[in-house]
Amino acid sequence: MKHLQMVDLKSQYEKIKDDVQSAMQEVIETTAFINGPQVSAFAHELQEYLHAPHVIPCANGTDALQIAMMALGLQPGDEVITPSFTYIATVEVVGLLHLKPVFCEVDARTFTMDVTQIEKLITPKTRAIVPVHLYGQSADMESIMAIAEKHHLYVIEDNAQAIGGTYTFKDGTKKANGTMGHIGTTSFFPSKNLGCYGDGGALYTNDDALAEKIKMIANHGQKVKYIHEIVGCNSRLDTLQAAVLRVKLKHLDEYCDARRSVADRYDQAFANHPEIQTPYRAPYSHHVYHQYTLILNHANRDAVQEQLKEKGIPSMIYYPIPAHKQKMFASFGLGDLQLPVTDELTSKVISLPIHTEMSQEDQEYIIHHFLEIVKGLS
C-alpha cells in the first residue's frame, strides 16, 4: 500500500537544497536574525513579481489581515462583509478587533464570494469587504471593486491561497491576485504555493500613505525607534524565512504550473462523471490550485475518506464547519443565518493530494482508487 502525502515538501526541498542551505547559512554567518537584509531584499523581489508598489512582510497571514484592518482605521462595531466558507483566520481577526462580521454567500461553482449578494448586505455601518481567493482561484474582483467604489468601501484581499495567480479584467488587463484591493494579504505557511519553513506573511498596497501606516503598525507603531506614534503590534518576517522565500520565489511560476498540470490530469480523469464535480475555472481567474477540491454529489463523503485512507491516500475537508456556525461567533446571534450554498459545500467538498512534485504514477494510483471508491459508494 502506498503512503502518499497531501503536500510533499521534502521532495520539493531536495531540488533546491543547495540554494536554501546557502541562503540560510549566509543569515547565520551574518547573525542578522531580525530585519536582516534578506527581508528587505525579499520584499523588493516580491514587489517586482507582483508589480505592486509596496510589499510589507510580517509574521504570518493572520497578522497580515489584522494589520490591514487596523491600517484602514476600522473601529469596533464597523461591519465587514466576508464569506463564511473560508479558513477561520479571515474572520477571526474581525472578531478580535471587535468588528462585526457580515457573512456573504459564495458561488457554488467558484467557491468564492457571490458578488450578486454583496449589495444586499451593505448598511450604513459597512466599512469593508474581504474577498477570499479560495483554493487558488481569484474572486470576481472587477465586480467587487465596482461595488466598493460605488458604496465607498475598503477592499482587503485575502490572498493566502492564490499567490502566483492573476485576474483578467474585461478589457484584457491582468493583475496579480492581492494587488487590486486597497490592501492585499498573504500567508507563507509551508504548504502554500509560496511557502517558507515556518510562519510568514505579507501585505501589499498601491497606496503610499497606507504602506507607511502598515509598516508602523507591524513595528510597534513606530517610524523611528522608541518613538511610538500609534498603537501597533510586533509582526516581523524572520530573516531565515525571508532567505528561504527568496530562493522559492524564483520557482513560484514553475510551482504553479506544476499544480495546474496535476489539476489538468485530475480534471481529465473525472470529466463528466455523474457523481463528481471538478473545480470550475472562472474565465477571469488564472487558477493556481493551492488545493484540488471536488464536490461529491451523492457518495458518502466520510466513507469515501475512510476508504481512501485504507489505500494510503490522504484527503482533507476544507472546511467542515463554516465560520458563521463556529462557537466563537455565537455572540453575534447568527443562529438563523441562512447560507444554503455554504452549508451544502461544507457537506460535500473533498480535497485530493496536489503538490509540485507529484508523479504521474502516484496520481494514477489516486485516480484509480478514488473512482473505484466513489462508484462503490454511489
GUZAKE-942168 format. One line per 5 residues: their letters; for each residue x, y, z of C-alpha. Coordinates in Angstrom, 1 decimal, padded with zeros to 4 digits, always signed. Example, Ala and Ser with C-alpha at 12.3 -4.5 7.8 and 13.67 -1.06 7.14 Angstrom:
<sites>
as	+012.3,-004.5,+007.8 | +013.7,-001.1,+007.1
</sites>
This chain:
<sites>
mkhlq	+000.0,+000.0,+000.0 | +001.3,+003.4,-000.9 | +001.6,+006.2,+001.7 | +001.1,+009.4,-000.1 | +001.1,+013.0,+001.1
mvdlk	-001.2,+016.0,+000.6 | +001.9,+018.1,+000.1 | +005.4,+016.7,-000.4 | +007.7,+019.5,+000.9 | +010.6,+017.1,+001.4
sqyek	+010.9,+016.3,-002.3 | +010.5,+019.9,-003.2 | +013.3,+020.8,-000.8 | +015.6,+018.2,-002.3 | +015.5,+020.0,-005.6
ikddv	+016.5,+023.4,-004.1 | +018.5,+022.1,-001.2 | +021.9,+023.7,-002.1 | +020.4,+027.1,-002.7 | +018.3,+027.0,+000.5
qsamq	+021.2,+025.9,+002.7 | +023.5,+028.5,+001.2 | +020.9,+031.2,+001.8 | +020.3,+030.2,+005.4 | +024.0,+029.8,+006.1
eviet	+024.5,+033.4,+005.0 | +022.0,+034.6,+007.6 | +023.6,+032.5,+010.3 | +027.1,+033.8,+009.5 | +026.0,+037.5,+009.4
tafin	+023.8,+036.9,+012.6 | +021.3,+039.4,+011.3 | +018.4,+037.3,+012.5 | +015.8,+040.1,+012.9 | +015.2,+042.5,+010.0
gpqvs	+018.3,+041.3,+008.2 | +019.0,+042.5,+004.6 | +017.2,+039.4,+003.2 | +013.9,+040.7,+004.5 | +014.0,+043.9,+002.5
afahe	+015.5,+042.1,-000.5 | +012.6,+039.6,-000.5 | +010.1,+042.4,-000.2 | +011.6,+044.1,-003.2 | +011.7,+040.9,-005.2
lqeyl	+008.1,+040.1,-004.4 | +007.2,+043.7,-005.2 | +008.7,+043.3,-008.7 | +007.0,+039.9,-009.2 | +003.5,+041.2,-008.3
haphv	+004.0,+044.6,-009.9 | +002.9,+046.1,-006.6 | +004.4,+049.4,-005.4 | +004.6,+048.3,-001.8 | +005.2,+044.9,-000.1
ipcan	+005.4,+044.8,+003.7 | +006.5,+041.4,+005.2 | +005.0,+040.3,+008.5 | +005.0,+037.3,+010.8 | +002.0,+035.4,+009.4
gtdal	-001.1,+035.6,+007.3 | -003.4,+036.2,+010.2 | -001.3,+039.1,+011.4 | -001.5,+040.5,+007.8 | -005.3,+040.6,+007.9
qiamm	-005.3,+042.2,+011.4 | -002.8,+044.8,+010.4 | -004.8,+045.6,+007.2 | -007.9,+046.3,+009.2 | -006.0,+048.4,+011.7
alglq	-004.3,+050.4,+009.0 | -007.7,+051.2,+007.4 | -008.9,+052.5,+010.7 | -011.8,+050.1,+011.2 | -013.4,+050.7,+014.6
pgdev	-015.4,+048.4,+017.0 | -018.9,+048.0,+015.6 | -017.9,+048.5,+012.0 | -019.3,+045.9,+009.6 | -017.1,+043.8,+007.4
itpsf	-018.6,+041.7,+004.6 | -016.8,+038.3,+004.2 | -017.5,+034.8,+003.1 | -018.3,+032.2,+005.8 | -016.8,+029.4,+003.6
tyiat	-013.1,+030.1,+004.3 | -010.4,+029.4,+006.8 | -011.2,+030.8,+010.2 | -008.3,+033.4,+010.2 | -010.2,+035.5,+007.6
vevvg	-013.0,+036.1,+010.1 | -011.2,+035.6,+013.4 | -009.4,+039.0,+013.1 | -012.8,+040.7,+012.6 | -013.9,+039.4,+016.0
llhlk	-010.5,+040.1,+017.5 | -010.8,+043.8,+016.6 | -014.5,+043.9,+017.9 | -015.8,+044.5,+014.3 | -018.9,+042.8,+013.1
pvfce	-018.7,+040.0,+010.6 | -021.4,+040.1,+007.9 | -021.3,+036.7,+006.1 | -021.8,+036.6,+002.4 | -022.9,+033.6,+000.4
vdart	-020.4,+032.0,-002.0 | -020.8,+031.0,-005.6 | -021.5,+027.3,-005.9 | -019.1,+026.9,-008.8 | -016.1,+029.1,-007.9
ftmdv	-016.4,+028.7,-004.1 | -015.6,+032.5,-003.8 | -017.8,+035.4,-002.7 | -021.1,+035.6,-004.6 | -021.0,+039.1,-006.0
tqiek	-024.7,+039.2,-006.6 | -025.3,+039.1,-002.8 | -022.9,+041.8,-001.6 | -025.1,+044.9,-002.1 | -028.0,+043.3,-000.1
litpk	-025.7,+043.2,+002.9 | -024.5,+046.8,+002.9 | -025.7,+049.0,+005.7 | -024.6,+052.4,+006.9 | -022.2,+050.6,+009.2
traiv	-020.4,+048.7,+006.5 | -016.8,+049.7,+006.1 | -015.0,+046.9,+004.2 | -015.3,+043.8,+002.0 | -012.9,+040.9,+002.4
pvhly	-013.0,+038.6,-000.6 | -011.1,+035.3,-000.3 | -009.2,+033.9,-003.3 | -010.0,+030.3,-002.2 | -008.1,+027.2,-003.2
gqsad	-006.1,+029.2,-005.7 | -008.9,+030.8,-007.6 | -009.5,+034.6,-007.7 | -012.8,+036.1,-006.5 | -014.6,+038.3,-009.1
mesim	-012.5,+041.4,-008.3 | -013.8,+043.6,-011.1 | -017.3,+043.3,-009.7 | -016.2,+043.6,-006.1 | -014.2,+046.8,-006.7
aiaek	-017.1,+048.4,-008.6 | -019.4,+047.7,-005.7 | -016.8,+049.0,-003.2 | -016.3,+052.2,-005.2 | -020.0,+052.8,-005.5
hhlyv	-020.5,+052.5,-001.7 | -017.2,+054.0,-000.6 | -015.9,+050.8,+001.0 | -012.5,+049.4,+001.5 | -011.4,+046.0,+000.0
iedna	-008.9,+043.7,+001.7 | -008.0,+040.7,-000.4 | -007.3,+037.5,+001.4 | -004.7,+036.1,-000.9 | -003.3,+033.4,+001.4
qaigg	-004.2,+030.6,-001.1 | -003.7,+032.2,-004.5 | -000.3,+033.9,-004.8 | +001.1,+033.4,-008.3 | -002.4,+033.7,-009.7
tytfk	-003.8,+036.5,-011.8 | -007.1,+038.2,-012.6 | -008.1,+039.2,-016.1 | -010.4,+042.3,-016.4 | -013.0,+042.6,-019.2
dgtkk	-010.7,+045.0,-021.1 | -007.9,+042.3,-021.1 | -005.8,+043.9,-018.3 | -004.2,+041.4,-016.0 | -003.3,+042.0,-012.4
angtm	-001.8,+039.7,-009.7 | -004.1,+038.5,-007.0 | -003.8,+040.6,-004.0 | -003.0,+043.8,-005.9 | -006.4,+045.0,-006.8
ghigt	-008.0,+046.0,-003.5 | -006.8,+048.7,-001.1 | -004.7,+046.1,+000.7 | -003.8,+042.5,-000.2 | -002.7,+040.0,+002.4
tsffp	-000.9,+036.6,+002.1 | +000.5,+033.7,+004.1 | +003.8,+031.9,+003.6 | +002.7,+028.9,+005.7 | +004.9,+026.0,+004.5
sknlg	+002.2,+024.3,+002.4 | +001.3,+027.4,+000.4 | +002.2,+027.8,-003.2 | +005.0,+030.1,-001.9 | +005.8,+028.7,+001.5
cygdg	+008.6,+029.2,+003.9 | +009.9,+026.8,+006.5 | +007.9,+028.2,+009.4 | +005.4,+031.1,+009.6 | +005.4,+034.2,+007.5
galyt	+003.1,+036.6,+005.8 | +003.0,+039.9,+003.9 | +000.7,+042.8,+002.9 | +000.7,+044.7,-000.4 | -000.8,+048.0,-001.4
nddal	-000.7,+050.6,-004.1 | -001.2,+053.5,-001.6 | +001.9,+055.2,-000.3 | +000.3,+056.5,+002.9 | -001.3,+053.1,+003.7
aekik	+002.1,+051.4,+003.2 | +003.7,+053.8,+005.7 | +001.0,+053.1,+008.2 | +001.2,+049.3,+007.7 | +004.9,+049.4,+008.3
mianh	+004.4,+051.4,+011.5 | +001.6,+049.1,+012.9 | +003.7,+046.0,+012.2 | +006.6,+047.6,+014.1 | +005.1,+048.7,+017.4
gqkvk	+003.6,+051.8,+015.9 | +006.9,+053.5,+015.2 | +008.8,+055.0,+012.3 | +011.8,+056.0,+014.5 | +013.0,+053.6,+017.2
yihei	+011.4,+054.3,+020.6 | +009.0,+056.9,+019.2 | +005.6,+055.2,+019.1 | +003.0,+057.3,+017.2 | +000.2,+054.8,+017.1
vgcns	-000.8,+051.5,+018.7 | +000.7,+048.7,+016.7 | +002.0,+045.2,+017.2 | +005.1,+043.1,+016.8 | +004.9,+041.3,+013.5
rldtl	+008.1,+040.6,+011.6 | +009.1,+038.1,+009.0 | +012.1,+036.2,+010.3 | +015.3,+036.7,+008.3 | +015.8,+033.0,+007.9
qaavl	+012.4,+032.7,+006.4 | +013.0,+035.6,+004.1 | +016.1,+033.9,+002.9 | +014.1,+030.7,+002.1 | +011.4,+032.7,+000.4
rvklk	+013.9,+034.5,-001.9 | +015.0,+031.1,-003.2 | +011.5,+029.7,-003.6 | +010.1,+032.9,-005.2 | +012.3,+032.2,-008.2
hldey	+010.4,+028.9,-008.7 | +006.9,+030.2,-008.0 | +005.7,+030.2,-011.6 | +007.1,+026.7,-012.1 | +005.4,+025.5,-008.9
cdarr	+002.0,+027.0,-010.0 | +002.4,+025.4,-013.5 | +003.1,+022.0,-011.9 | +000.0,+022.3,-009.7 | -002.1,+023.2,-012.8
svadr	-000.7,+020.1,-014.6 | -001.8,+017.9,-011.7 | -005.2,+019.6,-011.8 | -005.5,+019.0,-015.6 | -004.9,+015.3,-015.2
ydqaf	-007.5,+015.1,-012.4 | -010.0,+017.1,-014.5 | -009.5,+014.8,-017.5 | -009.9,+011.6,-015.3 | -013.1,+012.9,-013.6
anhpe	-014.7,+014.7,-016.6 | -018.4,+014.2,-017.0 | -018.6,+011.8,-014.0 | -022.1,+012.0,-012.7 | -021.0,+011.8,-009.0
iqtpy	-018.0,+014.2,-009.2 | -018.0,+017.9,-009.9 | -014.5,+019.0,-010.8 | -013.3,+022.5,-009.8 | -014.7,+025.3,-012.1
rapys	-012.1,+027.6,-013.6 | -013.6,+031.0,-013.8 | -012.7,+032.8,-017.2 | -011.3,+035.7,-015.3 | -009.1,+033.6,-013.0
hhvyh	-005.7,+032.0,-013.6 | -006.3,+029.2,-011.1 | -003.1,+028.1,-009.3 | -004.6,+025.2,-007.3 | -003.5,+025.6,-003.8
qytli	-006.0,+022.8,-003.3 | -007.7,+020.5,-005.7 | -011.3,+020.5,-004.3 | -014.1,+018.4,-005.7 | -017.8,+018.2,-004.9
lnhan	-019.2,+014.7,-004.3 | -022.8,+014.7,-005.4 | -024.2,+011.7,-003.6 | -021.4,+009.5,-002.3 | -021.0,+009.4,+001.5
rdavq	-018.0,+011.7,+001.9 | -016.9,+010.2,+005.3 | -017.0,+006.7,+003.8 | -015.0,+007.9,+000.8 | -012.4,+009.5,+003.0
eqlke	-012.1,+006.4,+005.2 | -011.7,+004.1,+002.2 | -009.1,+006.4,+000.6 | -007.2,+006.3,+003.9 | -007.2,+002.5,+003.8
kgips	-005.4,+002.8,+000.4 | -002.8,+005.1,+001.8 | -004.4,+008.1,+000.1 | -004.8,+011.3,+002.2 | -007.6,+013.7,+001.7
miyyp	-008.9,+016.8,+003.5 | -012.1,+018.7,+004.1 | -011.6,+022.4,+003.6 | -013.7,+023.4,+005.6 | -016.1,+021.2,+007.5
ipahk	-017.8,+023.9,+009.7 | -018.4,+027.3,+008.1 | -017.4,+030.4,+010.1 | -021.0,+031.5,+010.8 | -021.6,+028.3,+012.7
qkmfa	-018.4,+028.4,+014.8 | -018.9,+028.9,+018.6 | -016.6,+031.9,+018.6 | -019.3,+033.9,+016.8 | -022.2,+032.8,+018.9
sfglg	-022.5,+036.3,+020.5 | -023.4,+037.8,+017.1 | -026.7,+035.9,+017.1 | -026.1,+034.2,+013.7 | -028.2,+031.1,+014.6
dlqlp	-030.9,+032.0,+012.0 | -028.5,+032.9,+009.2 | -029.3,+031.0,+006.0 | -026.3,+030.3,+003.7 | -027.6,+027.2,+001.8
vtdel	-024.7,+027.1,-000.7 | -022.1,+027.4,+002.0 | -023.8,+024.7,+004.1 | -024.1,+022.3,+001.1 | -020.4,+022.8,+000.2
tskvi	-019.2,+022.1,+003.7 | -021.0,+018.8,+003.5 | -019.8,+017.8,+000.0 | -016.3,+019.1,-000.7 | -013.2,+016.9,-000.5
slpih	-009.7,+017.8,-001.5 | -007.3,+015.3,-003.1 | -003.5,+015.5,-002.9 | -001.9,+018.1,-005.1 | +001.7,+019.4,-005.0
temsq	+004.6,+020.4,-007.1 | +006.4,+017.0,-007.0 | +003.5,+014.6,-007.7 | +004.4,+011.8,-010.1 | +002.0,+010.6,-012.7
edqey	+002.3,+007.1,-011.2 | +001.2,+008.4,-007.8 | -001.6,+010.4,-009.4 | -002.8,+007.5,-011.4 | -003.0,+005.4,-008.2
iihhf	-005.1,+008.1,-006.5 | -007.4,+008.5,-009.6 | -007.9,+004.7,-009.9 | -008.9,+004.1,-006.3 | -010.9,+007.3,-006.0
leivk	-013.0,+006.4,-008.9 | -013.5,+002.8,-007.7 | -014.4,+004.0,-004.2 | -016.9,+006.7,-005.4 | -018.5,+004.1,-007.7
gls	-018.9,+001.6,-004.9 | -020.5,+004.2,-002.6 | -022.8,+005.9,-005.0
</sites>
